[in-house]
């Protein structure tokens, strides 16, 4: 064969060889080869103890249910059922042991993440009731008029908000 065929073949063989050598050096010996033979996993067997020491920052709304059952029932029966408690109340890891009060994000920007009116309806968010933030009560927080635990479902009566100062 001519040189114009052999040279690219040599280059390709060298690249494959370099990749295999780098893999042998960089990939730990215990990665992916466990009791299942040559099945590859997403972690190293020697890394298990490190992962056990990692503190979970976020949990699901189920973790809130035991102490806050009334609020949990309200939210799970309403329009905000798909939104986790930690979106507004912060990560459960930062929850004090016996808090006199939870810190709650009452900012307009939190509500506007989903409730800003979109100019197009093709998105899944297009079906969420939205407002024009430049015109709708610009100088007040949303919770002054709306209860996030019992949000308005279009066509229903607006429940009184539970505002605590």
Rosetta blueprint (number, residue, H / E / L):
1 X L
2 X L
3 X H
4 X H
5 X H
6 X H
7 X H
8 X H
9 X H
10 X H
11 X H
12 X H
13 X H
14 X H
15 X H
16 X H
17 X H
18 X H
19 X H
20 X H
21 X H
22 X H
23 X H
24 X H
25 X H
26 X H
27 X L
28 X L
29 X L
30 X L
31 X E
32 X L
33 X L
34 X L
35 X L
36 X L
37 X L
38 X L
39 X L
40 X L
41 X L
42 X L
43 X L
44 X E
45 X H
46 X H
47 X H
48 X H
49 X H
50 X H
51 X H
52 X H
53 X L
54 X L
55 X L
56 X L
57 X L
58 X L
59 X L
60 X L
61 X H
62 X H
63 X H
64 X H
65 X L
66 X L
67 X L
68 X L
69 X H
70 X H
71 X H
72 X H
73 X H
74 X H
75 X H
76 X H
77 X L
78 X L
79 X L
80 X L
81 X L
82 X L
83 X L
84 X L
85 X L
86 X H
87 X H
88 X H
89 X H
90 X L
91 X L
92 X H
93 X H
94 X H
95 X L
96 X L
97 X L
98 X L
99 X L
100 X L
101 X L
102 X L
103 X L
104 X L
105 X L
106 X L
107 X L
108 X H
109 X H
110 X H
111 X H
112 X H
113 X H
114 X H
115 X H
116 X E
117 X L
118 X L
119 X L
120 X L
121 X L
122 X L
123 X L
124 X H
125 X H
126 X H
127 X H
128 X L
129 X L
130 X L
131 X E
132 X L
133 X L
134 X L
135 X L
136 X L
137 X L
138 X L
139 X L
140 X L
141 X L
142 X H
143 X H
144 X H
145 X L
146 X L
147 X L
148 X L
149 X L
150 X L
151 X L
152 X L
153 X L
154 X L
155 X L
156 X L
157 X L
158 X L
159 X L
160 X L
161 X L
162 X L
163 X L
164 X L
165 X L
